[in-house]
């Protein structure tokens, strides 16, 4: 027996999971693509009996949010990607004395 699961995004169909494969609709915006992919993966894991069922949209969203949080590396102040270089203003003028203006 084939199991078909419709994955919704904001109450509208965004993907379908059928016996080990998922198809995501083309109208899914890029910003929501990872959420829909994770929800589809959750549905596939239920179909494969790797997770207890039944599929619910709320459980799938929770799964997707946990997956996104686990995939996001924590930011640290010493990380080179988060720190900006210091401006070099006035750095080249240190130690120099101004010369008096000549009339």
C-alpha distances in whole Angstrom, upper triangle without the diagonal:
4,6,10,13,16,19,23,26,29,27,25,22,23,20,16,14,11,9,13,15,17,19,22,24,27,29,29,32,33,34,31,29,29,28,25,24,24,22,19,20,19,16,15,16,15,11,13,14,18,19,18,16,16,17,20,22,25,24,23,26,28,26,27,31,31,30,32,35,34,34,38,41,43,46,50,53,54,51,53,50,51,55,57,60,63,65,68,71,74,73,76,78,79,82,84,87,88,91,93,94,97,99
4,6,10,13,16,19,23,26,24,22,19,19,16,12,10,7,6,10,11,13,15,18,20,24,25,25,28,29,31,27,25,25,24,21,20,21,19,16,17,17,13,12,14,13,10,12,14,17,17,17,15,15,15,18,20,23,22,20,24,25,24,24,28,28,27,29,32,32,32,35,38,41,44,47,50,51,48,50,47,48,52,54,57,60,62,65,67,71,70,72,75,76,79,81,83,84,87,90,90,93,95
4,7,10,13,16,20,23,20,19,16,17,14,10,8,6,6,9,11,12,14,16,19,22,24,23,26,27,28,24,23,23,21,18,18,18,16,13,14,14,10,10,12,10,7,10,12,15,15,15,12,11,11,14,16,19,18,17,20,22,20,21,25,25,24,26,29,29,29,32,35,38,41,44,48,49,46,47,45,45,49,51,54,58,60,63,65,68,68,70,73,73,76,78,81,82,85,87,88,91,93
4,7,10,13,16,19,17,16,13,13,11,7,6,5,7,10,10,10,11,13,15,19,20,19,23,24,25,22,20,20,19,16,16,16,14,11,13,13,9,10,13,11,9,12,14,16,16,16,13,12,11,13,14,18,17,15,18,21,19,19,23,24,23,25,28,28,28,31,34,37,39,43,46,48,45,46,43,44,47,49,52,56,57,61,63,66,66,68,71,71,75,76,79,80,83,85,85,88,90
4,6,10,13,16,14,13,10,11,8,6,5,7,9,11,11,9,11,12,14,17,18,17,20,22,22,18,17,18,16,13,13,14,10,9,11,10,7,9,11,10,9,12,14,16,15,15,12,10,8,10,10,14,14,12,15,17,16,16,19,21,20,22,25,25,25,28,31,34,36,40,43,45,42,43,40,41,44,46,50,53,54,58,60,63,63,65,68,68,72,73,76,77,80,82,82,86,88
4,6,10,13,11,9,6,8,6,5,6,9,12,13,12,10,10,10,11,15,15,14,17,19,20,16,15,16,14,11,12,13,10,9,12,12,9,11,14,13,12,16,17,18,17,17,14,13,10,10,10,13,14,12,14,17,16,16,19,21,20,21,24,25,25,27,31,33,36,39,42,44,41,42,39,39,43,45,48,51,53,56,58,61,61,63,66,67,70,72,74,75,78,80,80,83,85
4,7,10,9,8,6,6,5,6,7,11,14,14,13,10,10,9,10,14,13,11,14,16,16,12,12,13,10,7,9,10,7,6,10,10,8,11,13,13,13,16,18,18,17,17,15,13,10,9,7,11,12,9,10,14,13,12,15,17,17,18,21,22,22,24,27,29,32,36,38,40,37,39,35,36,39,41,44,47,49,52,54,58,57,60,62,63,66,68,71,71,74,76,77,80,82
4,6,5,5,4,5,7,9,11,14,18,18,16,13,12,10,10,13,12,10,13,15,15,11,12,13,10,8,11,12,9,10,13,13,11,14,17,16,17,20,21,21,19,20,17,15,12,10,7,10,12,10,10,14,14,13,15,18,18,18,21,23,22,24,28,30,32,35,38,40,37,39,35,35,39,40,44,46,48,51,53,57,57,59,61,62,66,67,69,70,73,75,75,78,80
4,5,5,6,6,9,11,14,17,21,20,18,15,14,11,11,13,11,8,10,13,12,8,10,11,9,7,11,12,9,11,14,14,14,17,19,19,20,22,23,23,21,22,20,18,14,13,9,11,13,11,10,13,14,12,14,17,17,16,19,21,21,22,26,27,29,33,35,38,35,36,33,32,36,37,41,43,45,48,50,53,53,56,58,59,62,64,66,66,69,71,71,75,76
4,6,8,9,12,15,17,21,24,24,22,18,17,15,14,15,13,11,12,14,13,10,13,14,11,11,14,15,13,15,18,17,17,20,22,21,23,26,26,26,24,24,22,20,16,14,10,12,15,13,11,14,16,14,15,19,19,18,21,23,23,24,27,29,30,34,36,38,36,37,34,33,37,38,41,44,45,48,50,53,54,56,58,59,63,64,66,66,69,71,71,74,76
4,7,9,12,14,16,19,23,23,22,18,17,15,14,16,14,13,14,17,16,13,15,17,14,12,16,16,13,15,18,17,16,20,22,21,22,25,25,26,23,23,20,18,15,13,10,12,15,13,12,16,17,16,17,21,21,21,23,26,26,26,30,32,33,37,39,42,39,41,37,37,40,41,45,47,49,52,54,57,57,60,62,63,66,68,70,70,73,75,75,78,80
4,6,9,12,15,18,21,22,20,16,15,12,11,13,11,10,13,16,16,13,14,16,14,12,15,16,14,14,18,18,16,19,22,21,21,24,26,26,24,24,21,19,16,14,11,14,17,15,14,18,19,17,19,22,22,22,24,27,26,27,31,33,34,38,41,43,40,41,37,37,41,42,45,48,49,53,54,58,58,60,62,63,67,68,70,70,73,75,75,78,80
4,6,8,11,14,18,18,16,13,11,9,8,11,10,9,13,16,16,13,13,15,13,10,13,15,12,12,15,16,14,16,19,18,18,21,23,24,22,23,20,18,15,14,11,15,16,14,14,18,18,17,19,22,21,21,24,26,25,27,31,33,35,38,41,43,40,41,37,38,41,42,46,48,50,53,55,58,58,61,63,64,68,69,71,71,74,76,76,80,81
4,7,10,14,17,17,14,11,9,6,5,8,8,6,10,12,13,10,9,12,10,7,10,12,10,9,13,14,13,15,18,18,18,21,23,23,22,23,20,19,15,15,12,15,16,13,13,17,17,15,17,20,19,19,22,23,22,24,28,30,32,36,38,40,37,38,34,34,38,39,43,45,47,50,52,55,55,58,60,61,64,66,68,68,71,73,73,77,78
4,7,10,13,13,11,7,5,4,6,9,10,9,12,14,15,12,10,12,11,7,8,11,9,7,11,12,10,12,15,15,15,17,20,20,19,21,18,17,14,14,12,16,16,13,14,17,16,14,17,20,18,19,22,23,22,24,28,30,32,36,39,40,37,38,35,35,39,40,44,47,48,51,53,57,57,59,61,62,66,67,70,70,73,75,75,79,80
4,6,10,11,8,6,5,7,8,12,13,12,16,17,19,15,13,15,14,10,10,12,10,7,10,12,9,10,13,13,12,15,17,18,18,19,16,15,12,14,13,16,16,13,15,18,17,16,19,21,20,21,24,25,24,26,30,32,35,38,41,43,40,41,37,38,42,43,47,50,51,54,57,60,60,62,65,65,69,70,73,73,76,79,79,82,84
4,7,7,6,4,7,9,11,15,17,15,19,19,20,17,15,15,14,11,10,11,10,6,8,10,7,6,10,10,9,11,14,15,15,16,14,14,11,13,13,16,16,13,15,18,16,15,19,20,18,20,23,23,23,26,29,32,34,38,41,42,39,40,37,38,42,44,47,50,52,55,57,61,60,62,65,66,69,71,74,74,77,80,80,83,85
4,6,5,6,8,11,14,17,19,18,22,23,24,21,18,19,18,15,14,15,13,10,11,12,9,8,11,11,8,10,13,15,16,17,15,15,13,16,16,20,18,16,19,21,19,19,23,23,22,23,27,26,26,29,32,35,38,41,44,45,42,43,40,42,45,47,50,53,55,58,61,64,63,66,68,69,72,74,77,77,81,83,83,86,88
4,6,8,11,14,17,21,23,22,25,25,26,23,21,21,20,17,16,16,15,11,12,13,10,7,10,10,7,8,11,13,14,16,15,15,14,17,18,21,19,17,20,22,20,20,24,24,22,24,27,27,26,30,32,35,38,42,45,46,43,44,41,43,46,48,51,55,57,60,62,66,65,67,70,70,73,75,78,79,82,84,85,88,90
4,7,10,13,17,20,22,21,23,23,25,22,19,18,18,16,13,14,14,10,9,11,9,6,8,10,7,7,11,12,14,16,15,16,15,18,18,21,19,16,19,21,18,18,22,22,20,22,25,24,23,27,29,32,35,39,42,43,40,41,38,39,43,45,48,51,54,56,59,62,61,63,67,67,70,72,75,76,79,81,82,85,87
4,7,10,13,16,19,17,20,20,22,19,16,16,17,14,11,13,13,9,9,12,10,7,11,12,10,11,14,15,16,18,17,18,16,18,18,21,20,16,19,21,18,18,21,22,19,21,25,24,23,26,29,32,35,38,41,42,39,40,37,38,42,44,46,50,52,55,57,61,60,62,65,65,68,70,73,74,77,79,80,83,85
4,7,10,13,15,14,17,17,19,16,13,13,13,10,9,11,10,6,8,11,9,8,11,13,11,13,16,16,17,19,17,17,14,16,16,19,18,14,16,19,17,15,19,20,18,19,23,22,21,24,27,30,33,36,39,40,37,38,35,36,40,41,44,48,49,52,55,58,58,60,63,63,66,68,71,71,74,77,77,80,82
4,7,9,12,11,15,15,17,15,12,13,14,10,9,12,12,8,11,13,12,11,15,16,15,16,19,20,20,22,20,20,17,18,17,20,20,16,18,21,19,17,20,22,20,20,24,24,23,25,28,31,34,37,40,41,38,38,35,36,40,41,44,47,49,52,54,58,57,59,62,63,66,67,70,71,74,76,76,79,81
4,7,9,8,11,12,14,11,9,11,11,8,8,11,11,8,11,14,13,13,16,18,17,19,21,21,21,23,21,21,17,18,16,19,19,15,16,19,18,15,18,21,18,18,22,23,21,23,26,29,31,35,38,39,36,36,33,34,37,38,42,45,46,49,51,55,54,56,59,60,64,65,67,68,71,73,73,76,78
4,5,6,10,11,14,12,10,13,13,10,11,14,13,12,15,17,16,16,20,21,20,22,25,25,24,26,24,23,19,19,17,20,21,17,18,21,20,18,20,23,21,21,24,25,24,25,29,32,33,37,39,41,37,38,34,35,38,39,42,45,47,50,52,55,55,57,60,61,64,65,68,68,71,73,73,76,78
4,6,8,10,13,12,10,13,14,12,12,16,16,15,17,20,19,19,23,24,23,25,28,28,28,29,27,26,23,23,20,23,24,20,20,23,23,20,22,25,23,22,25,26,24,25,29,32,33,36,39,40,37,36,33,34,37,38,41,44,45,48,49,53,53,55,57,59,62,63,66,66,68,71,70,73,75
4,6,9,11,10,10,14,14,12,13,17,16,16,19,21,20,21,24,25,25,27,29,29,28,30,28,26,23,22,19,22,23,20,19,23,22,19,21,24,23,21,25,27,25,25,29,31,32,36,38,40,37,37,33,33,37,37,40,43,44,47,48,52,52,54,57,58,62,62,65,65,68,70,69,72,74
4,7,8,7,6,10,10,8,10,13,13,13,16,18,17,19,21,23,23,25,27,26,26,27,25,24,20,20,16,19,20,17,16,19,19,16,17,21,19,18,21,23,21,22,25,28,29,33,35,36,33,34,30,30,34,35,38,41,42,45,46,50,50,52,55,56,59,60,63,63,66,68,68,71,73
4,5,5,6,10,10,10,12,14,15,15,18,20,20,21,24,25,26,28,30,29,28,29,28,27,23,22,18,20,21,18,16,20,20,16,17,20,19,17,20,22,20,20,24,26,27,30,32,34,31,31,27,27,31,31,34,37,38,41,43,47,47,49,51,52,56,57,59,59,62,64,64,67,69
4,5,5,8,10,10,11,14,15,15,17,19,20,21,23,25,26,27,29,28,27,29,28,28,24,23,20,21,22,19,17,19,19,15,16,19,17,15,18,20,17,17,21,23,24,27,29,31,27,27,24,24,28,28,31,34,35,38,40,44,44,46,48,49,53,54,57,57,60,62,62,65,67
4,6,7,8,10,11,13,14,16,17,19,20,22,23,25,26,28,29,28,27,29,27,27,23,22,18,19,20,17,15,17,17,13,14,17,15,13,15,18,16,15,19,21,21,25,27,29,26,26,22,22,26,26,30,33,34,37,39,42,42,45,47,48,52,53,55,55,58,60,61,64,66
4,6,5,6,9,10,11,12,14,16,17,19,20,22,23,24,26,25,23,25,24,23,19,18,15,16,17,14,12,14,14,11,12,15,14,12,15,17,16,16,19,21,23,26,29,31,28,28,25,25,28,30,33,36,37,40,42,46,46,48,50,51,55,56,59,59,62,64,64,67,69
4,5,5,6,9,10,10,12,14,15,16,18,20,21,22,24,23,22,24,23,23,19,19,16,17,17,14,13,15,15,11,13,15,13,12,15,17,15,16,19,22,23,27,30,31,28,28,25,25,29,30,34,37,38,41,43,47,46,49,51,52,56,57,60,60,63,65,65,69,70
4,5,5,6,9,10,10,12,14,15,16,18,20,21,22,21,20,22,22,22,18,18,15,16,16,12,11,13,12,8,10,12,10,8,12,13,11,12,16,19,21,24,27,28,25,26,23,23,27,29,32,35,37,40,42,46,45,48,50,51,54,56,58,59,62,65,65,68,70
4,5,5,6,9,10,11,12,14,15,17,19,20,21,20,18,20,19,19,15,14,12,12,12,9,7,10,9,6,8,11,9,8,12,13,12,14,17,20,22,25,28,30,27,28,25,25,29,31,34,37,39,42,44,48,47,50,52,53,56,58,60,61,64,66,67,70,72
4,5,5,6,9,10,11,12,14,15,17,18,20,19,18,20,18,18,14,13,11,13,13,9,9,12,11,8,11,13,12,12,15,16,15,17,21,23,25,29,32,33,30,32,28,29,32,34,37,40,42,45,47,51,50,53,55,56,59,61,63,64,67,69,70,73,75
4,5,5,6,9,10,10,12,14,15,16,18,17,17,19,18,18,15,15,13,15,14,10,11,13,11,8,11,13,11,11,15,15,14,16,20,22,25,28,31,33,29,30,27,28,32,34,37,40,42,45,47,51,50,52,55,55,59,60,63,64,67,69,70,73,75
4,5,5,6,9,10,10,12,14,15,16,15,14,16,16,16,13,13,11,13,11,8,8,10,7,5,9,10,8,9,12,12,12,14,18,20,23,27,30,31,28,30,27,27,31,33,37,39,42,45,47,51,50,52,55,55,59,60,63,64,67,70,70,73,76
4,5,5,6,9,10,11,13,14,15,14,13,15,13,13,10,10,8,10,9,5,6,9,7,6,9,11,10,11,14,15,15,17,21,23,26,30,33,34,31,33,30,30,34,36,40,42,45,48,50,53,53,55,58,58,62,63,66,67,70,72,73,76,78
4,5,5,6,9,10,11,12,14,14,13,15,14,14,10,11,10,13,12,8,10,13,10,9,13,14,12,14,17,17,17,20,23,26,28,32,35,36,33,35,32,32,36,38,41,44,47,50,52,55,55,57,60,60,64,65,68,69,72,74,75,78,80
4,5,5,6,9,10,10,12,11,11,14,13,14,11,13,12,14,12,9,11,13,9,9,13,13,11,13,16,15,15,18,21,24,27,30,34,35,32,33,31,31,35,37,41,44,46,49,51,55,54,56,59,59,63,64,67,68,71,74,74,78,80
4,5,5,6,9,10,11,9,8,10,10,11,8,10,10,11,9,6,9,10,7,8,12,12,10,13,16,15,16,19,22,24,27,31,34,35,33,35,32,32,36,39,42,45,47,50,53,56,55,58,60,60,64,66,69,69,73,75,76,79,81
4,5,5,6,9,10,10,9,10,9,9,6,9,9,12,10,8,11,13,10,11,15,15,14,16,19,19,19,22,25,28,31,34,38,39,36,38,35,36,40,42,45,48,50,53,56,59,58,61,64,64,67,69,72,72,76,78,79,82,84
4,5,5,6,9,9,9,11,11,11,10,13,13,16,13,11,14,15,13,13,17,17,15,18,20,20,20,23,26,29,32,35,38,39,37,38,35,36,40,42,45,49,51,54,56,60,59,61,64,64,67,69,72,73,76,79,79,83,85
4,5,5,6,5,6,9,9,11,10,13,14,15,12,11,14,14,11,13,16,15,14,17,19,18,19,22,25,27,31,34,37,38,36,37,35,36,39,42,45,48,51,54,56,60,58,61,64,64,67,69,72,73,76,79,80,83,85
4,5,5,6,5,6,6,7,7,10,13,14,11,10,14,14,12,14,17,17,16,19,21,20,21,24,27,30,33,36,40,41,38,40,38,38,42,45,48,51,53,56,59,62,61,64,66,66,70,72,74,76,79,81,82,85,88
4,5,8,8,9,8,9,9,13,15,17,14,13,17,18,15,17,20,20,19,22,24,23,24,27,30,32,36,39,42,43,41,42,40,41,44,47,50,53,56,59,61,64,63,66,69,69,72,74,77,78,81,83,84,87,90
4,5,8,10,10,12,12,16,18,19,16,15,19,19,16,18,21,20,19,22,24,23,23,27,29,32,35,38,42,43,40,42,39,40,44,47,50,53,55,58,61,64,63,65,68,68,71,73,76,77,81,83,84,87,90
4,5,6,8,10,11,15,17,19,15,15,19,18,16,18,21,20,19,22,24,23,24,27,30,32,36,38,42,43,40,43,40,41,45,47,51,54,56,59,62,65,64,66,69,69,72,74,77,78,82,84,85,89,91
4,7,9,12,12,15,17,18,15,14,17,17,14,16,19,17,16,20,21,19,21,24,26,29,32,35,39,39,37,39,37,38,42,44,47,50,53,56,59,62,61,63,66,66,69,71,74,75,79,81,82,85,88
4,6,9,9,12,14,15,11,11,15,14,11,14,17,15,15,18,20,18,20,23,26,28,31,34,38,39,37,39,37,37,41,44,47,50,53,56,58,61,60,63,65,65,68,70,73,75,78,80,81,85,87
4,7,8,11,14,14,11,12,15,15,13,16,18,17,17,21,22,21,23,26,29,30,34,37,40,42,39,42,40,40,44,46,50,52,55,58,61,64,63,66,68,68,71,73,76,77,81,83,84,87,90
3,5,8,12,12,10,11,14,14,13,16,18,18,18,21,23,23,24,27,30,32,35,38,42,43,41,43,41,41,45,47,51,53,56,59,61,65,64,66,69,69,72,74,77,78,81,84,84,88,90
4,6,10,11,9,10,14,14,14,16,19,19,19,22,24,24,25,28,31,33,36,39,43,44,42,44,42,42,45,48,51,54,56,60,62,65,64,67,70,70,73,75,77,78,82,84,85,88,90
4,7,9,7,7,11,12,11,13,16,16,17,19,21,21,23,25,28,30,33,37,40,42,39,41,39,39,42,45,48,51,53,57,59,62,61,64,67,67,70,72,74,75,79,81,81,85,87
4,5,5,6,9,10,11,12,14,16,17,18,20,21,23,25,28,29,32,36,39,41,39,41,38,38,41,43,47,50,52,55,57,60,60,63,65,65,69,70,73,74,77,79,80,83,85
4,6,5,6,9,10,10,12,14,15,16,18,20,21,23,26,28,30,34,37,39,36,38,35,35,39,41,44,47,49,52,54,58,57,60,62,62,66,68,70,71,74,76,77,80,82
4,5,5,6,9,10,11,12,14,15,17,18,20,21,25,26,28,32,35,37,35,37,34,34,37,39,43,45,47,51,53,56,56,59,61,61,64,66,69,69,73,75,75,79,81
4,5,5,6,9,10,11,12,14,15,17,18,20,23,25,28,31,34,36,34,36,34,33,37,39,43,45,48,51,53,56,56,59,61,61,64,66,69,70,73,75,76,79,81
4,5,5,6,9,10,10,12,14,15,16,18,22,24,26,30,33,35,33,35,32,32,35,38,41,44,46,49,51,55,54,57,59,59,63,65,67,68,71,74,74,78,80
4,5,5,6,9,10,10,12,14,15,17,20,21,24,28,30,33,30,32,29,29,33,35,38,41,43,47,48,52,51,54,57,57,60,62,64,65,68,70,71,75,77
4,5,5,6,9,10,11,12,14,16,19,20,23,26,29,31,29,31,29,28,32,34,38,40,43,46,48,51,51,54,56,56,59,61,64,65,68,70,71,74,77
4,6,5,6,9,10,11,12,14,18,19,22,26,29,31,28,31,28,28,32,34,38,40,43,46,48,52,51,54,56,56,59,61,64,65,68,71,71,75,77
4,5,5,6,9,10,11,12,16,18,21,24,27,29,27,28,26,26,29,32,35,38,40,44,46,49,48,51,54,54,57,59,61,62,66,68,69,72,74
4,5,5,6,9,10,11,14,15,18,21,24,27,24,27,24,23,27,29,33,35,38,41,43,46,46,49,51,51,54,56,59,60,63,65,66,70,72
4,5,5,6,9,10,13,14,17,20,24,26,24,26,24,23,27,30,33,36,38,42,44,47,46,49,51,51,54,56,59,60,64,66,67,71,73
4,5,5,6,9,12,14,17,20,24,25,23,25,22,23,26,29,32,35,38,41,43,47,46,48,51,51,54,56,59,60,63,66,67,70,72
4,5,5,6,10,12,15,18,21,23,20,22,20,20,23,26,29,32,34,38,40,43,42,45,48,48,51,53,56,57,60,62,63,67,69
4,5,5,8,9,12,16,19,21,19,21,19,18,22,25,28,31,33,37,39,42,41,44,46,46,49,51,54,55,59,61,62,66,68
4,6,7,9,13,16,19,21,18,21,19,19,23,26,29,31,34,37,40,43,42,45,47,47,50,52,55,56,60,62,63,67,69
4,6,9,12,16,19,20,17,19,17,17,21,24,27,30,33,36,38,41,40,43,45,45,48,50,53,55,58,61,62,65,67
4,6,9,12,16,17,14,16,14,14,18,20,24,26,29,32,35,38,37,40,42,42,45,47,50,51,55,57,58,62,64
4,6,9,13,14,11,13,12,12,15,18,22,24,27,30,33,36,34,37,40,39,42,45,48,49,52,55,56,60,62
4,7,10,12,10,13,12,11,14,17,21,23,26,29,32,34,33,36,38,38,41,43,46,47,51,53,55,58,61
4,7,9,7,10,9,7,10,14,17,19,22,25,28,31,29,32,35,34,37,40,42,44,47,50,51,54,57
4,5,5,9,9,8,9,13,16,17,21,24,26,29,27,30,33,32,35,37,40,42,45,48,49,53,55
4,6,8,9,7,7,10,13,14,18,20,23,25,24,27,29,28,31,34,36,38,41,44,46,49,52
4,6,9,8,7,10,12,14,17,20,22,25,23,26,28,27,30,32,35,37,41,43,45,49,51
4,5,6,6,10,12,15,18,20,23,26,24,27,30,29,32,34,37,39,42,45,47,50,53
4,6,5,8,9,12,16,18,21,24,22,24,27,27,30,32,35,37,40,43,44,47,50
4,6,8,10,14,16,19,22,25,24,26,29,29,32,34,37,38,41,44,45,49,51
4,7,10,13,15,18,21,24,23,26,28,28,31,33,36,37,41,43,44,48,50
4,7,9,12,15,18,20,19,22,25,24,28,30,32,34,37,40,41,44,47
4,6,9,12,14,18,17,19,22,22,25,27,30,31,34,37,38,41,44
4,6,9,12,15,13,16,19,19,22,24,27,28,31,34,35,38,41
4,6,9,12,10,13,16,16,19,21,24,25,28,31,32,35,38
4,6,9,9,11,13,14,18,19,22,22,26,28,29,32,35
4,6,5,8,10,11,15,16,18,19,22,25,26,30,32
4,5,8,9,10,14,14,16,17,20,22,23,27,29
4,6,5,7,10,11,13,13,17,19,21,24,27
4,5,6,9,11,13,15,18,21,23,26,29
4,6,8,9,12,13,16,19,21,24,27
4,6,6,8,10,13,16,18,21,24
4,6,8,11,14,17,19,23,26
4,7,10,13,16,19,21,25
4,7,9,13,15,18,21
4,6,9,12,15,19
4,6,9,12,15
4,6,9,12
4,6,9
4,6
4
